[in-house]
Structures are given as C-alpha cells and as structure tokens.
Amino acid sequence: MKSAVLIIGWQEVVLHRRNRWVISFSVLFAGLTLLVAYFGMITSGYAGFQDFTRTSASIINLGGFLIPLFALLLGVFSFLTHREYLEILVTQPVSRTRVLLGKYLGLLFTVVGASALGFGLPGVIIALTIGTEGIFSYLAVILYSCLLAVVFTGLSVLISLLARRRQVALGIALGVWVFFELLYGVLMLATTLYLSPNILKTTLLVGLLGNPIDISRVLSLLQVGGPHLFGPAGATLMKLTGSTTLASLYGLAGLMVWVVCPLAAAIFVFRRQDL
Amino acid sequence: MIQVENLTKRYGRYTAINDVSFEVEKGEILGLLGPNGAGKTTTMRVLAGFFPASEGRARVAGYDVFEEPLEVKRRVGYLPENPPLYTEMTVDSFLSFVARIKGVPRSDLGERLEYSKECCGLSDNGGRLIKHLSKGYRQRVGLAQALIHNPEVLILDEPTIGLDPNQISEVRELIKSLGGDHTIILSTHILPEVSMTCGRVIIINEGEIVAVDTPENLTRQLSGGQRIELELAGRVDQLPTLLGGVSGVQTVGSLEETNGRIRVWVESVPGTEIRHLLARTLVESGFELYQIHAEGRTLEEVFKELTTKEAAA
C-alpha cells in the first residue's frame, strides 16, 4: 500500500495546483526577480541582465521578504479554509501524525515549488541571455530560500493549529512575519547597545540563530561571497568559525532546528487536539 | 459488535455526554434520537475515533477505540453530519482517494468503487465534479465514502438531513438494506426515521441516555396505557361505575353530555387491550355505542415527554 502520508500529501498538491494565490505568487516572484536582475545596477547607469553572482546578491532580500509571507499565508489558508477536510482525514485508519505530515508535505511541495519556479524561470532567462557564470551562487540562494520556505511552512501549520480560527491565525501569521522581518533586528540592535563587549559576540551568534530569515540571508551571502554585506552577526560568525564551510554548517544546523521544532510542536498539538 | 461503557466527554467545563453506556449487536440498526445538542454527534465522533473521550471505554468489533484506534477505523465507515468532501474533485477521484487512504488493495479498487456507487445511486455520476452535485447527491457521496472499504460498522450522523422527501425515502431504504451485513448506528432528531429504519432506539438528552428499547416497546411502555374515547347514549349515572368495573380500566375520565350523547374517555392499564371488553359490557348493559376510538401515543409524544422532563429536572 502506498504510504498514507504520500497519498494525503499528493492530494494537497492537487488541491493547490490551480490555486490562484500560488500561481499569482509564482508570477509575481518571477517578475520581481527579473526586474531586480535587469535593473539592479540602474543607479550605476547600467540597465540589462547582470550575471548570476550579482543577481544572487540582489535577490537575497527579495526571497527573504516574500517567501516567509507566502508560506505563512498559504499555510493558514490551506489549514483553516478547508479545516473540514481534517474531519474526514482523521476518521480514516491513518494516525494523526501521518495526517499532519501528509498535509505538511503537500503544502511544503507547493510552497517550495512556487518559490523555486519564481526563482527558476528568471534563472533560465538570465542563463540564455548572458550565460551561466556564477550560477552556483544563484542555486545556493534558491536552496537557502527554499529552506526558509520549509521553516515558515512549519510555523504556519503550528499557528493554524493553535489559533483554530482563520482571522486569528492570519493576524498571528502577519505578526510573526513583521517580528522576524522588522522588529527582531531592531530588538537585537537595541540589546547589543547595552551589552559589554565580552558577551557581545556570543549574543550576536545566538541572536542570529533566533531568526531563520537572518540565518538564510547569512548562508546565502556566504555563498555569494560578500563579507562586507554580512552585517555584524554574519561577520562575527565568519570570524569565529574561520571558514565559509564551518560557518555554513553552523547556519544550516540553526535552520534545521527551525525546520524541526515547529513541525514537532505542531504534531504534539495535533495529536492532543479536539477538532 | 459495539460496547460503550460509562462514556463521558467534556469540552472544558461543558459536559457533552455523561456516563453513556450501551451495546449494539452485529447487524443491528440502532438509532440515536435526541434534540439538537443532546450529545448524539459527540457520541458518534468518539466511536468513529474523531476524538477521545474524557472518561469511559468503547469497543468496536473487539478493538478498544482509544487503545487501538486504527484497527477500529479500519472497521468503521463514518458519515459526518455535513460530509466534508473535496469539492474540486470528481466523485470517482474522491472515492478512489478515500479508498487508498483506507487501504483498499489496488486490485479491489475498481470493484469497491462500483459497488459503493451502485449502492448509493451514483453510478452515472462518477465523472462529475462534487461541487456541481446537489445536497442530496453530496450526501450520497458521503455515504459511498463510508462504505467504500466494506466496513463492519457504519456510523451515520444525521444521514438524511437537508434532503428532499424523495431523497430521504431513498436513503432510508438504502440504510435498511445495509442492515444485517453491516452494524449501523445512526443519529437523527426526526422521529419517523427511527421508527422506519431502526430496530432499536436510544433516546439521549442533555448528554445522558433517558430510554433504550425498540421503537414499538418504547411507545408501549412509556405511553402509560391506551386512552380510549367513547361516544354513547344511556343512563349517565351508571356509567362511571360500569366503566370502572371493566377489567383493565385504569382511569375513567370526566363525562360530557351533549344532545343526549355522552362522550367519555378511559385509560387502560399499560400493555392491555380493552376495547372489546368495553364494547361488550356497554352493549350488554343497554347502552347504545356510537363510537369507540383508541388513541395510542406516538413515539414523538414519548420523545417529547422524556426530553422535556429531563430539561425541566
């Protein structure tokens, strides 16, 4: 028998296949990536596609900004607009853990697929236009952005299960997004102002792990190779680890924690929840 | 086939069902009857493995609902009150999806699909999108998904709600035809549905069972005897003594005399038939008997009385 997780997961993908939000996001994302790639050096008086290395540096923030928002919103809509589907799934001979994993995987495939498409189509156009130089940097940025999508998909599932009502969940999801995009940096900055230099580095490193968007951004920048773009946390990470590889492993480990913890918490909640 | 012992379910401080116990035999059709909010859906959801109970035990087909939920779910087909269906799918693709989740072997899939569609009158609708189906047909799809893995037990929550009279009749016939091969629990607040489809009925009110029996017995035992109305002519002064002396008469009501006709009612001892005794006694005593009419209480009246009493208490 085919795994119930895969059957449920594929069903989710089929449901989202024609979802207007998913299609709109992919088109918007691809369009913005193309714009950034084409007009990224307009201030230097140059208009036209840049190579992959420059494009990668330009689109890191775009991915870090849009992908978490997309994952959070799609996750909440998926879980709470069709919450009644859970009723039929949980009365099937499938454990709740498998039901949740199936829905999560389906959602994940959709979010990651839409994000990869949003990055991938412009990538093909750039490659056909000016060649493939620096393409590995671009692929690395896509990879870390997709990991970011994985993290925020897990968070969206957890938020949906805890909030139960769509409006509440949307409010929380937007709050989480604003927190990680805007407030977290401000809070970290304010905190570091009052710290003594001997614990500053430790705080910066721990602080970096507290924000998956920052981790993804630093990991991408490590691949693109722009230490001057790191910011204090990234620079400290490089200084402490001494190599891009070690720094990347540290960041990846941090992201993995962010992947696993929300999902584990969601499974814990769902197994005990009265629907 | 189903044993429920002291089942209690609480949502926070609210107790939805309290200390509910009952059994269902193999092949039986049991009706859960009660007003809205009585605890019918909660009971069914616990048995279907939708959520656990706060206290108590339940076994289905020999498996504990809480300790072996997957074994129970393999043997249960559940139709929720508003069957959640993937409306963007066709009937065939939805039923195939459910069948695969339920673990129907690929080799049996086609046969099970055709059987459940045929049972539910969906044979000509396999290719239609569910969102284009009427409420009645969606209910049939819900029933078909409950049947697709040929479960031993069917749990049907308000299976005829929202259907038109013809559809109601068809679904009731379908449920009756499924009894015997399947053990069925259905909930309803429509009394005729219980009388027409169920071998036994549990009346549930405010989370507690207030009566369990066959619809006929329930009516008979709880009706407090038959009320018989009489219209006759003769000497009024002799009548109360004469009627009170008939074997099986429990109460003689007040007399009304209009234009030489007397109207009176008597109530019999529960479970006794006294109309023929009354007729013979009255005629032999010189009364002219114009009408004798028994008014048994319906299940509806019994239900109303039981649930109102509970509410008042």
Boltz contact constraints between the chains, C-beta under 6 A:
constraints:
  - contact:
      token1: [A, 1]
      token2: [B, 103]
      max_distance: 6.0
  - contact:
      token1: [A, 4]
      token2: [B, 101]
      max_distance: 6.0
  - contact:
      token1: [A, 7]
      token2: [B, 100]
      max_distance: 6.0
  - contact:
      token1: [A, 7]
      token2: [B, 101]
      max_distance: 6.0
  - contact:
      token1: [A, 11]
      token2: [B, 97]
      max_distance: 6.0
  - contact:
      token1: [A, 84]
      token2: [B, 84]
      max_distance: 6.0
  - contact:
      token1: [A, 85]
      token2: [B, 84]
      max_distance: 6.0
  - contact:
      token1: [A, 87]
      token2: [B, 80]
      max_distance: 6.0
  - contact:
      token1: [A, 87]
      token2: [B, 84]
      max_distance: 6.0
  - contact:
      token1: [A, 88]
      token2: [B, 84]
      max_distance: 6.0
  - contact:
      token1: [A, 91]
      token2: [B, 48]
      max_distance: 6.0
  - contact:
      token1: [A, 91]
      token2: [B, 49]
      max_distance: 6.0
  - contact:
      token1: [A, 91]
      token2: [B, 50]
      max_distance: 6.0
  - contact:
      token1: [A, 91]
      token2: [B, 78]
      max_distance: 6.0
  - contact:
      token1: [A, 92]
      token2: [B, 101]
      max_distance: 6.0
  - contact:
      token1: [A, 92]
      token2: [B, 102]
      max_distance: 6.0
  - contact:
      token1: [A, 93]
      token2: [B, 70]
      max_distance: 6.0
  - contact:
      token1: [A, 93]
      token2: [B, 73]
      max_distance: 6.0
  - contact:
      token1: [A, 93]
      token2: [B, 74]
      max_distance: 6.0
  - contact:
      token1: [A, 94]
      token2: [B, 101]
      max_distance: 6.0
  - contact:
      token1: [A, 274]
      token2: [B, 51]
      max_distance: 6.0
